[in-house]
Each structure stands twice: as structure tokens, then as C-alpha cells.
Amino acid sequence: MERRYKMSKGFTLDPEPAARLKEGAADSGRSISRYTELLLSRWIRGVEASGNRSPYVKPQSEAVPEKQRIGMTIRRDILKQMEALAEADFRSLSEYVNLALWRVLEMDE
């Protein structure tokens, strides 16, 4: 049985990173899935280099109750690394990806 190289996964994201993902993907001529892969790969490299796996934590005043569900197809290796980082940080995968995307998109500013 051949293993799939990519996996489909749904994430619940805050509206701002969701909008910035869509905008960044359009600006770079990439799909949202591919653009997200690039950002998460950047996050993983940063974690490996610094050893700091805890992503940006928004202050309570910035908490946004309404989130957007986005489905994408992501490389299996990136997804597995993010799952391991989320587990080590005692967070759900969706929460960890959301916070990591906040952080990596913030660093792009």
C-alpha cells in the first residue's frame, strides 16, 4: 500500500491570519495550501534552530471568538512535525497551527 505524500486537513483559524493567508497566497501566485506549507516550514526551521517551540500567545484582549474553517492539503512531513510540536506544547493541532501562523505572519511585517 502506497502512502500518500500529502494529507487533507481542516483548520480553524482566526479571521486575520485566514485573510492574510489568502492574500499572501494570491500575491505569491500560490495556492493557500502551498503558501501555508511554506509558512509552517519556516516556523519548523525556526523552532529547530532556536529550540523555542511555544508560538505567539495573543493577549486575552485580542482573542477573537469567531474563527474560519479552512481545509487544505499539506505535506505529510510538515503535518507530522506540527502535530509533534503541538503535542509537546499541550495544544490541539488546530490551535498550534493558528498560533504559529499568527507568529510567522507577524514576523513577515
N, CA, C and O atoms as a printed pandas DataFrame, in Angstrom:
     atom_number atom_name residue_name chain_id  residue_number  x_coord  y_coord  z_coord
0              1         N          MET        A               1    0.841   -1.183    0.000
1              2        CA          MET        A               1    0.000    0.000    0.000
2              3         C          MET        A               1    0.889    1.250    0.000
3              4         O          MET        A               1    1.758    1.402    0.858
4              5         N          GLU        A               2    0.668    2.113   -0.942
5              6        CA          GLU        A               2    1.463    3.336   -1.071
6              7         C          GLU        A               2    0.905    4.425   -0.159
7              8         O          GLU        A               2   -0.303    4.658   -0.127
8              9         N          ARG        A               3    1.786    5.085    0.577
9             10        CA          ARG        A               3    1.361    6.164    1.471
10            11         C          ARG        A               3    1.254    7.459    0.687
11            12         O          ARG        A               3    2.086    7.755   -0.170
12            13         N          ARG        A               4    0.231    8.214    0.991
13            14        CA          ARG        A               4    0.057    9.490    0.310
14            15         C          ARG        A               4    1.095   10.478    0.795
15            16         O          ARG        A               4    1.452   10.503    1.973
16            17         N          TYR        A               5    1.575   11.292   -0.132
17            18        CA          TYR        A               5    2.587   12.299    0.181
18            19         C          TYR        A               5    1.980   13.483    0.919
19            20         O          TYR        A               5    2.644   14.116    1.740
20            21         N          LYS        A               6    0.722   13.780    0.629
21            22        CA          LYS        A               6    0.042   14.915    1.257
22            23         C          LYS        A               6   -1.213   14.422    1.957
23            24         O          LYS        A               6   -1.756   13.363    1.641
24            25         N          MET        A               7   -1.653   15.220    2.913
25            26        CA          MET        A               7   -2.861   14.895    3.661
26            27         C          MET        A               7   -3.793   16.096    3.642
27            28         O          MET        A               7   -3.346   17.241    3.700
28            29         N          SER        A               8   -5.080   15.830    3.560
29            30        CA          SER        A               8   -6.065   16.905    3.662
30            31         C          SER        A               8   -6.401   17.097    5.131
31            32         O          SER        A               8   -6.591   16.133    5.871
32            33         N          LYS        A               9   -6.472   18.347    5.536
33            34        CA          LYS        A               9   -6.714   18.669    6.941
34            35         C          LYS        A               9   -7.497   19.965    7.011
35            36         O          LYS        A               9   -7.275   20.877    6.214
36            37         N          GLY        A              10   -8.396   20.045    7.947
37            38        CA          GLY        A              10   -9.144   21.281    8.169
38            39         C          GLY        A              10   -8.623   21.975    9.410
39            40         O          GLY        A              10   -8.369   21.325   10.424
40            41         N          PHE        A              11   -8.464   23.274    9.344
41            42        CA          PHE        A              11   -8.000   24.068   10.473
42            43         C          PHE        A              11   -9.007   25.167   10.755
43            44         O          PHE        A              11   -9.650   25.688    9.844
44            45         N          THR        A              12   -9.134   25.509   12.019
45            46        CA          THR        A              12   -9.972   26.631   12.413
46            47         C          THR        A              12   -9.038   27.780   12.761
47            48         O          THR        A              12   -8.282   27.706   13.730
48            49         N          LEU        A              13   -9.094   28.838   11.969
49            50        CA          LEU        A              13   -8.168   29.951   12.111
50            51         C          LEU        A              13   -8.891   31.237   12.482
51            52         O          LEU        A              13  -10.058   31.434   12.143
52            53         N          ASP        A              14   -8.180   32.102   13.179
53            54        CA          ASP        A              14   -8.689   33.446   13.436
54            55         C          ASP        A              14   -8.864   34.144   12.092
55            56         O          ASP        A              14   -8.154   33.827   11.138
56            57         N          PRO        A              15   -9.793   35.083   12.003
57            58        CA          PRO        A              15  -10.046   35.756   10.725
58            59         C          PRO        A              15   -8.823   36.460   10.131
59            60         O          PRO        A              15   -8.615   36.407    8.919
60            61         N          GLU        A              16   -8.008   37.119   10.968
61            62        CA          GLU        A              16   -6.862   37.854   10.426
62            63         C          GLU        A              16   -5.838   36.951    9.742
63            64         O          GLU        A              16   -5.476   37.218    8.597
64            65         N          PRO        A              17   -5.352   35.881   10.404
65            66        CA          PRO        A              17   -4.410   35.025    9.678
66            67         C          PRO        A              17   -5.038   34.353    8.471
67            68         O          PRO        A              17   -4.361   34.136    7.466
68            69         N          ALA        A              18   -6.334   34.015    8.550
69            70        CA          ALA        A              18   -7.002   33.404    7.398
70            71         C          ALA        A              18   -6.989   34.368    6.213
71            72         O          ALA        A              18   -6.679   33.974    5.089
72            73         N          ALA        A              19   -7.328   35.632    6.470
73            74        CA          ALA        A              19   -7.335   36.636    5.399
74            75         C          ALA        A              19   -5.922   36.869    4.869
75            76         O          ALA        A              19   -5.721   37.010    3.663
76            77         N          ARG        A              20   -4.939   36.908    5.782
77            78        CA          ARG        A              20   -3.552   37.142    5.351
78            79         C          ARG        A              20   -3.003   35.953    4.573
79            80         O          ARG        A              20   -2.182   36.131    3.673
80            81         N          LEU        A              21   -3.449   34.736    4.910
81            82        CA          LEU        A              21   -3.046   33.568    4.124
82            83         C          LEU        A              21   -3.577   33.681    2.701
83            84         O          LEU        A              21   -2.847   33.457    1.735
84            85         N          LYS        A              22   -4.846   34.027    2.584
85            86        CA          LYS        A              22   -5.449   34.164    1.259
86            87         C          LYS        A              22   -4.759   35.258    0.452
87            88         O          LYS        A              22   -4.482   35.083   -0.735
88            89         N          GLU        A              23   -4.485   36.379    1.097
89            90        CA          GLU        A              23   -3.821   37.497    0.425
90            91         C          GLU        A              23   -2.384   37.130    0.025
91            92         O          GLU        A              23   -1.960   37.397   -1.099
92            93         N          GLY        A              24   -1.648   36.521    0.949
93            94        CA          GLY        A              24   -0.266   36.129    0.659
94            95         C          GLY        A              24   -0.184   35.092   -0.440
95            96         O          GLY        A              24    0.712   35.137   -1.282
96            97         N          ALA        A              25   -1.124   34.155   -0.431
97            98        CA          ALA        A              25   -1.156   33.136   -1.482
98            99         C          ALA        A              25   -1.411   33.782   -2.837
99           100         O          ALA        A              25   -0.744   33.461   -3.821
100          101         N          ALA        A              26   -2.374   34.690   -2.885
101          102        CA          ALA        A              26   -2.694   35.372   -4.147
102          103         C          ALA        A              26   -1.515   36.213   -4.623
103          104         O          ALA        A              26   -1.185   36.199   -5.809
104          105         N          ASP        A              27   -0.878   36.942   -3.713
105          106        CA          ASP        A              27    0.262   37.789   -4.077
106          107         C          ASP        A              27    1.443   36.972   -4.596
107          108         O          ASP        A              27    2.177   37.422   -5.476
108          109         N          SER        A              28    1.622   35.771   -4.049
109          110        CA          SER        A              28    2.769   34.951   -4.453
110          111         C          SER        A              28    2.442   34.006   -5.601
111          112         O          SER        A              28    3.323   33.311   -6.107
112          113         N          GLY        A              29    1.174   33.979   -6.013
113          114        CA          GLY        A              29    0.779   33.098   -7.105
114          115         C          GLY        A              29    0.734   31.631   -6.692
115          116         O          GLY        A              29    0.862   30.743   -7.534
116          117         N          ARG        A              30    0.551   31.378   -5.402
117          118        CA          ARG        A              30    0.498   30.007   -4.891
118          119         C          ARG        A              30   -0.902   29.708   -4.368
119          120         O          ARG        A              30   -1.703   30.612   -4.130
120          121         N          SER        A              31   -1.172   28.428   -4.198
121          122        CA          SER        A              31   -2.424   28.036   -3.547
122          123         C          SER        A              31   -2.298   28.325   -2.053
123          124         O          SER        A              31   -1.192   28.474   -1.534
124          125         N          ILE        A              32   -3.434   28.401   -1.370
125          126        CA          ILE        A              32   -3.404   28.616    0.077
126          127         C          ILE        A              32   -2.664   27.473    0.755
127          128         O          ILE        A              32   -1.903   27.692    1.697
128          129         N          SER        A              33   -2.886   26.258    0.280
129          130        CA          SER        A              33   -2.205   25.101    0.866
130          131         C          SER        A              33   -0.688   25.218    0.731
131          132         O          SER        A              33    0.042   25.013    1.700
132          133         N          ARG        A              34   -0.222   25.546   -0.460
133          134        CA          ARG        A              34    1.231   25.649   -0.686
134          135         C          ARG        A              34    1.828   26.804    0.112
135          136         O          ARG        A              34    2.910   26.666    0.683
136          137         N          TYR        A              35    1.139   27.933    0.158
137          138        CA          TYR        A              35    1.622   29.085    0.914
138          139         C          TYR        A              35    1.694   28.745    2.409
139          140         O          TYR        A              35    2.648   29.120    3.092
140          141         N          THR        A              36    0.685   28.036    2.905
141          142        CA          THR        A              36    0.680   27.623    4.307
142          143         C          THR        A              36    1.826   26.666    4.578
143          144         O          THR        A              36    2.483   26.766    5.614
144          145         N          GLU        A              37    2.076   25.739    3.660
145          146        CA          GLU        A              37    3.225   24.825    3.810
146          147         C          GLU        A              37    4.525   25.599    3.954
147          148         O          GLU        A              37    5.354   25.276    4.806
148          149         N          LEU        A              38    4.703   26.614    3.127
149          150        CA          LEU        A              38    5.932   27.411    3.198
150          151         C          LEU        A              38    6.057   28.114    4.550
151          152         O          LEU        A              38    7.136   28.138    5.142
152          153         N          LEU        A              39    4.951   28.687    5.036
153          154        CA          LEU        A              39    4.990   29.379    6.331
154          155         C          LEU        A              39    5.250   28.405    7.471
155          156         O          LEU        A              39    6.049   28.692    8.363
156          157         N          LEU        A              40    4.582   27.257    7.449
157          158        CA          LEU        A              40    4.783   26.282    8.522
158          159         C          LEU        A              40    6.186   25.674    8.471
159          160         O          LEU        A              40    6.774   25.374    9.511
160          161         N          SER        A              41    6.719   25.493    7.265
161          162        CA          SER        A              41    8.111   25.019    7.140
162          163         C          SER        A              41    9.065   26.032    7.750
163          164         O          SER        A              41   10.030   25.657    8.414
164          165         N          ARG        A              42    8.801   27.309    7.529
165          166        CA          ARG        A              42    9.621   28.374    8.112
166          167         C          ARG        A              42    9.530   28.320    9.644
167          168         O          ARG        A              42   10.533   28.474   10.341
168          169         N          TRP        A              43    8.313   28.099   10.153
169          170        CA          TRP        A              43    8.113   28.000   11.602
170          171         C          TRP        A              43    8.909   26.818   12.168
171          172         O          TRP        A              43    9.596   26.954   13.180
172          173         N          ILE        A              44    8.812   25.672   11.514
173          174        CA          ILE        A              44    9.506   24.470   11.986
174          175         C          ILE        A              44   11.011   24.697   11.990
175          176         O          ILE        A              44   11.684   24.322   12.951
176          177         N          ARG        A              45   11.558   25.306   10.930
177          178        CA          ARG        A              45   13.009   25.601   10.898
178          179         C          ARG        A              45   13.402   26.520   12.047
179          180         O          ARG        A              45   14.452   26.333   12.662
180          181         N          GLY        A              46   12.560   27.515   12.341
181          182        CA          GLY        A              46   12.841   28.430   13.445
182          183         C          GLY        A              46   12.831   27.718   14.782
183          184         O          GLY        A              46   13.667   27.994   15.643
184          185         N          VAL        A              47   11.886   26.801   14.962
185          186        CA          VAL        A              47   11.809   26.032   16.205
186          187         C          VAL        A              47   13.047   25.151   16.341
187          188         O          VAL        A              47   13.636   25.058   17.418
188          189         N          GLU        A              48   13.436   24.508   15.249
189          190        CA          GLU        A              48   14.616   23.645   15.289
190          191         C          GLU        A              48   15.877   24.449   15.586
191          192         O          GLU        A              48   16.767   23.966   16.287
192          193         N          ALA        A              49   15.963   25.657   15.065
193          194        CA          ALA        A              49   17.150   26.488   15.276
194          195         C          ALA        A              49   17.200   27.072   16.679
195          196         O          ALA        A              49   18.270   27.138   17.284
196          197         N          SER        A              50   16.057   27.495   17.201
197          198        CA          SER        A              50   16.036   28.188   18.492
198          199         C          SER        A              50   15.687   27.285   19.668
199          200         O          SER        A              50   16.052   27.571   20.808
200          201         N          GLY        A              51   14.983   26.203   19.388
201          202        CA          GLY        A              51   14.525   25.334   20.458
202          203         C          GLY        A              51   13.279   25.855   21.159
203          204         O          GLY        A              51   12.743   25.185   22.040
204          205         N          ASN        A              52   12.810   27.043   20.781
205          206        CA          ASN        A              52   11.617   27.638   21.392
206          207         C          ASN        A              52   10.395   27.212   20.588
207          208         O          ASN        A              52   10.125   27.762   19.520
208          209         N          ARG        A              53    9.659   26.234   21.104
209          210        CA          ARG        A              53    8.531   25.690   20.353
210          211         C          ARG        A              53    7.220   26.405   20.642
211          212         O          ARG        A              53    6.238   26.195   19.930
212          213         N          SER        A              54    7.181   27.252   21.677
213          214        CA          SER        A              54    5.929   27.918   22.027
214          215         C          SER        A              54    5.666   29.081   21.085
215          216         O          SER        A              54    6.469   30.010   21.001
216          217         N          PRO        A              55    4.548   29.035   20.378
217          218        CA          PRO        A              55    4.238   30.113   19.453
218          219         C          PRO        A              55    3.712   31.336   20.180
219          220         O          PRO        A              55    3.491   31.332   21.391
220          221         N          TYR        A              56    3.526   32.352   19.413
221          222        CA          TYR        A              56    2.947   33.600   19.879
222          223         C          TYR        A              56    1.654   33.329   20.630
223          224         O          TYR        A              56    0.812   32.557   20.170
224          225         N          VAL        A              57    1.498   33.957   21.771
225          226        CA          VAL        A              57    0.254   33.836   22.524
226          227         C          VAL        A              57   -0.397   35.210   22.556
227          228         O          VAL        A              57    0.170   36.161   23.095
228          229         N          LYS        A              58   -1.573   35.309   21.985
229          230        CA          LYS        A              58   -2.276   36.586   21.936
230          231         C          LYS        A              58   -2.788   36.949   23.320
231          232         O          LYS        A              58   -3.280   36.080   24.040
232          233         N          PRO        A              59   -2.683   38.208   23.705
233          234        CA          PRO        A              59   -3.294   38.630   24.962
234          235         C          PRO        A              59   -4.810   38.413   24.895
235          236         O          PRO        A              59   -5.390   38.436   23.809
236          237         N          GLN        A              60   -5.444   38.206   26.031
237          238        CA          GLN        A              60   -6.882   37.963   26.074
238          239         C          GLN        A              60   -7.672   39.045   25.353
239          240         O          GLN        A              60   -8.688   38.750   24.724
240          241         N          SER        A              61   -7.222   40.292   25.434
241          242        CA          SER        A              61   -7.956   41.389   24.797
242          243         C          SER        A              61   -8.015   41.227   23.280
243          244         O          SER        A              61   -8.898   41.785   22.629
244          245         N          GLU        A              62   -7.074   40.462   22.715
245          246        CA          GLU        A              62   -7.051   40.245   21.268
246          247         C          GLU        A              62   -7.800   38.991   20.849
247          248         O          GLU        A              62   -7.926   38.722   19.654
248          249         N          ALA        A              63   -8.300   38.219   21.807
249          250        CA          ALA        A              63   -8.973   36.971   21.469
250          251         C          ALA        A              63  -10.167   37.252   20.556
251          252         O          ALA        A              63  -10.947   38.173   20.801
252          253         N          VAL        A              64  -10.294   36.461   19.520
253          254        CA          VAL        A              64  -11.370   36.620   18.545
254          255         C          VAL        A              64  -12.232   35.375   18.602
255          256         O          VAL        A              64  -11.754   34.284   18.291
256          257         N          PRO        A              65  -13.500   35.511   18.997
257          258        CA          PRO        A              65  -14.322   34.320   19.158
258          259         C          PRO        A              65  -14.693   33.624   17.853
259          260         O          PRO        A              65  -14.764   32.396   17.815
260          261         N          GLU        A              66  -14.929   34.375   16.789
261          262        CA          GLU        A              66  -15.324   33.762   15.531
262          263         C          GLU        A              66  -14.099   33.390   14.720
263          264         O          GLU        A              66  -13.208   34.207   14.489
264          265         N          LYS        A              67  -14.077   32.146   14.298
265          266        CA          LYS        A              67  -12.958   31.659   13.516
266          267         C          LYS        A              67  -13.468   31.148   12.181
267          268         O          LYS        A              67  -14.664   30.920   12.002
268          269         N          GLN        A              68  -12.542   30.972   11.246
269          270        CA          GLN        A              68  -12.910   30.464    9.931
270          271         C          GLN        A              68  -12.332   29.072    9.761
271          272         O          GLN        A              68  -11.180   28.821   10.114
272          273         N          ARG        A              69  -13.126   28.180    9.224
273          274        CA          ARG        A              69  -12.659   26.826    8.953
274          275         C          ARG        A              69  -12.085   26.810    7.547
275          276         O          ARG        A              69  -12.760   27.168    6.582
276          277         N          ILE        A              70  -10.827   26.391    7.443
277          278        CA          ILE        A              70  -10.149   26.327    6.148
278          279         C          ILE        A              70   -9.625   24.914    5.961
279          280         O          ILE        A              70   -8.918   24.384    6.819
280          281         N          GLY        A              71   -9.971   24.317    4.850
281          282        CA          GLY        A              71   -9.465   22.991    4.510
282          283         C          GLY        A              71   -8.317   23.137    3.523
283          284         O          GLY        A              71   -8.393   23.919    2.576
284          285         N          MET        A              72   -7.258   22.381    3.753
285          286        CA          MET        A              72   -6.118   22.444    2.839
286          287         C          MET        A              72   -5.423   21.099    2.796
287          288         O          MET        A              72   -5.654   20.236    3.644
288          289         N          THR        A              73   -4.582   20.935    1.815
289          290        CA          THR        A              73   -3.790   19.727    1.666
290          291         C          THR        A              73   -2.346   20.110    1.931
291          292         O          THR        A              73   -1.785   20.981    1.266
292          293         N          ILE        A              74   -1.751   19.442    2.919
293          294        CA          ILE        A              74   -0.410   19.792    3.374
294          295         C          ILE        A              74    0.476   18.556    3.330
295          296         O          ILE        A              74    0.014   17.435    3.545
296          297         N          ARG        A              75    1.750   18.777    3.050
297          298        CA          ARG        A              75    2.702   17.664    3.031
298          299         C          ARG        A              75    2.660   16.911    4.355
299          300         O          ARG        A              75    2.584   17.513    5.426
300          301         N          ARG        A              76    2.710   15.609    4.265
301          302        CA          ARG        A              76    2.627   14.742    5.437
302          303         C          ARG        A              76    3.728   15.045    6.455
303          304         O          ARG        A              76    3.458   15.058    7.655
304          305         N          ASP        A              77    4.962   15.288    6.005
305          306        CA          ASP        A              77    6.065   15.524    6.948
306          307         C          ASP        A              77    5.852   16.811    7.748
307          308         O          ASP        A              77    6.147   16.851    8.943
308          309         N          ILE        A              78    5.350   17.848    7.110
309          310        CA          ILE        A              78    5.079   19.105    7.811
310          311         C          ILE        A              78    3.966   18.889    8.838
311          312         O          ILE        A              78    4.063   19.348    9.976
312          313         N          LEU        A              79    2.925   18.197    8.429
313          314        CA          LEU        A              79    1.807   17.939    9.327
314          315         C          LEU        A              79    2.252   17.124   10.537
315          316         O          LEU        A              79    1.860   17.430   11.663
316          317         N          LYS        A              80    3.059   16.100   10.323
317          318        CA          LYS        A              80    3.547   15.269   11.429
318          319         C          LYS        A              80    4.428   16.081   12.380
319          320         O          LYS        A              80    4.328   15.917   13.596
320          321         N          GLN        A              81    5.282   16.949   11.851
321          322        CA          GLN        A              81    6.124   17.786   12.707
322          323         C          GLN        A              81    5.281   18.758   13.515
323          324         O          GLN        A              81    5.546   18.974   14.698
324          325         N          MET        A              82    4.260   19.351   12.887
325          326        CA          MET        A              82    3.390   20.273   13.605
326          327         C          MET        A              82    2.584   19.538   14.679
327          328         O          MET        A              82    2.359   20.081   15.760
328          329         N          GLU        A              83    2.150   18.312   14.390
329          330        CA          GLU        A              83    1.435   17.521   15.391
330          331         C          GLU        A              83    2.324   17.256   16.602
331          332         O          GLU        A              83    1.872   17.364   17.742
332          333         N          ALA        A              84    3.590   16.909   16.357
333          334        CA          ALA        A              84    4.518   16.643   17.451
334          335         C          ALA        A              84    4.771   17.903   18.280
335          336         O          ALA        A              84    4.805   17.840   19.509
336          337         N          LEU        A              85    4.948   19.047   17.612
337          338        CA          LEU        A              85    5.167   20.305   18.325
338          339         C          LEU        A              85    3.933   20.692   19.137
339          340         O          LEU        A              85    4.054   21.160   20.269
340          341         N          ALA        A              86    2.757   20.499   18.563
341          342        CA          ALA        A              86    1.511   20.813   19.280
342          343         C          ALA        A              86    1.371   19.938   20.517
343          344         O          ALA        A              86    1.018   20.422   21.592
344          345         N          GLU        A              87    1.649   18.657   20.361
345          346        CA          GLU        A              87    1.547   17.737   21.498
346          347         C          GLU        A              87    2.543   18.115   22.597
347          348         O          GLU        A              87    2.207   18.079   23.780
348          349         N          ALA        A              88    3.750   18.474   22.210
349          350        CA          ALA        A              88    4.769   18.861   23.187
350          351         C          ALA        A              88    4.398   20.158   23.902
351          352         O          ALA        A              88    4.839   20.395   25.027
352          353         N          ASP        A              89    3.596   20.991   23.258
353          354        CA          ASP        A              89    3.163   22.266   23.843
354          355         C          ASP        A              89    1.772   22.149   24.482
355          356         O          ASP        A              89    1.193   23.150   24.903
356          357         N          PHE        A              90    1.241   20.916   24.552
357          358        CA          PHE        A              90   -0.066   20.645   25.158
358          359         C          PHE        A              90   -1.186   21.460   24.515
359          360         O          PHE        A              90   -2.034   22.029   25.202
360          361         N          ARG        A              91   -1.171   21.502   23.187
361          362        CA          ARG        A              91   -2.197   22.232   22.435
362          363         C          ARG        A              91   -2.771   21.311   21.364
363          364         O          ARG        A              91   -2.144   20.328   20.967
364          365         N          SER        A              92   -3.978   21.647   20.903
365          366        CA          SER        A              92   -4.527   20.916   19.763
366          367         C          SER        A              92   -3.744   21.335   18.519
367          368         O          SER        A              92   -3.127   22.401   18.491
368          369         N          LEU        A              93   -3.776   20.493   17.502
369          370        CA          LEU        A              93   -3.068   20.819   16.265
370          371         C          LEU        A              93   -3.601   22.113   15.665
371          372         O          LEU        A              93   -2.823   22.970   15.247
372          373         N          SER        A              94   -4.919   22.258   15.622
373          374        CA          SER        A              94   -5.510   23.461   15.030
374          375         C          SER        A              94   -5.099   24.719   15.794
375          376         O          SER        A              94   -4.766   25.736   15.186
376          377         N          GLU        A              95   -5.124   24.648   17.126
377          378        CA          GLU        A              95   -4.717   25.797   17.934
378          379         C          GLU        A              95   -3.242   26.130   17.712
379          380         O          GLU        A              95   -2.876   27.299   17.592
380          381         N          TYR        A              96   -2.400   25.102   17.659
381          382        CA          TYR        A              96   -0.965   25.328   17.476
382          383         C          TYR        A              96   -0.676   25.932   16.104
383          384         O          TYR        A              96    0.115   26.867   15.988
384          385         N          VAL        A              97   -1.318   25.397   15.067
385          386        CA          VAL        A              97   -1.126   25.938   13.713
386          387         C          VAL        A              97   -1.594   27.384   13.665
387          388         O          VAL        A              97   -0.919   28.233   13.083
388          389         N          ASN        A              98   -2.734   27.671   14.265
389          390        CA          ASN        A              98   -3.270   29.034   14.293
390          391         C          ASN        A              98   -2.266   29.987   14.939
391          392         O          ASN        A              98   -1.971   31.044   14.383
392          393         N          LEU        A              99   -1.743   29.621   16.106
393          394        CA          LEU        A              99   -0.801   30.490   16.810
394          395         C          LEU        A              99    0.530   30.609   16.063
395          396         O          LEU        A              99    1.122   31.687   16.012
396          397         N          ALA        A             100    0.995   29.506   15.487
397          398        CA          ALA        A             100    2.242   29.555   14.711
398          399         C          ALA        A             100    2.084   30.464   13.495
399          400         O          ALA        A             100    2.997   31.218   13.158
400          401         N          LEU        A             101    0.927   30.393   12.836
401          402        CA          LEU        A             101    0.690   31.266   11.679
402          403         C          LEU        A             101    0.611   32.722   12.104
403          404         O          LEU        A             101    1.119   33.595   11.401
404          405         N          TRP        A             102   -0.020   33.003   13.248
405          406        CA          TRP        A             102   -0.011   34.381   13.769
406          407         C          TRP        A             102    1.430   34.867   13.869
407          408         O          TRP        A             102    1.765   35.961   13.416
408          409         N          ARG        A             103    2.262   34.043   14.462
409          410        CA          ARG        A             103    3.664   34.437   14.729
410          411         C          ARG        A             103    4.461   34.612   13.440
411          412         O          ARG        A             103    5.148   35.620   13.271
412          413         N          VAL        A             104    4.378   33.657   12.544
413          414        CA          VAL        A             104    5.183   33.736   11.323
414          415         C          VAL        A             104    4.685   34.857   10.402
415          416         O          VAL        A             104    5.487   35.485    9.711
416          417         N          LEU        A             105    3.385   35.109   10.385
417          418        CA          LEU        A             105    2.866   36.213    9.588
418          419         C          LEU        A             105    3.253   37.547   10.211
419          420         O          LEU        A             105    3.515   38.515    9.496
420          421         N          GLU        A             106    3.289   37.603   11.539
421          422        CA          GLU        A             106    3.726   38.809   12.236
422          423         C          GLU        A             106    5.195   39.114   11.930
423          424         O          GLU        A             106    5.571   40.281   11.813
424          425         N          MET        A             107    6.022   38.084   11.802
425          426        CA          MET        A             107    7.451   38.267   11.521
426          427         C          MET        A             107    7.662   38.785   10.103
427          428         O          MET        A             107    8.681   39.418    9.825
428          429         N          ASP        A             108    6.709   38.524    9.198
429          430        CA          ASP        A             108    6.818   38.990    7.810
430          431         C          ASP        A             108    6.561   40.479    7.671
431          432         O          ASP        A             108    6.882   41.069    6.640
432          433         N          GLU        A             109    5.978   41.101    8.706
433          434        CA          GLU        A             109    5.648   42.529    8.613
434          435         C          GLU        A             109    6.874   43.404    8.639
435          436         O          GLU        A             109    6.761   44.628    8.569
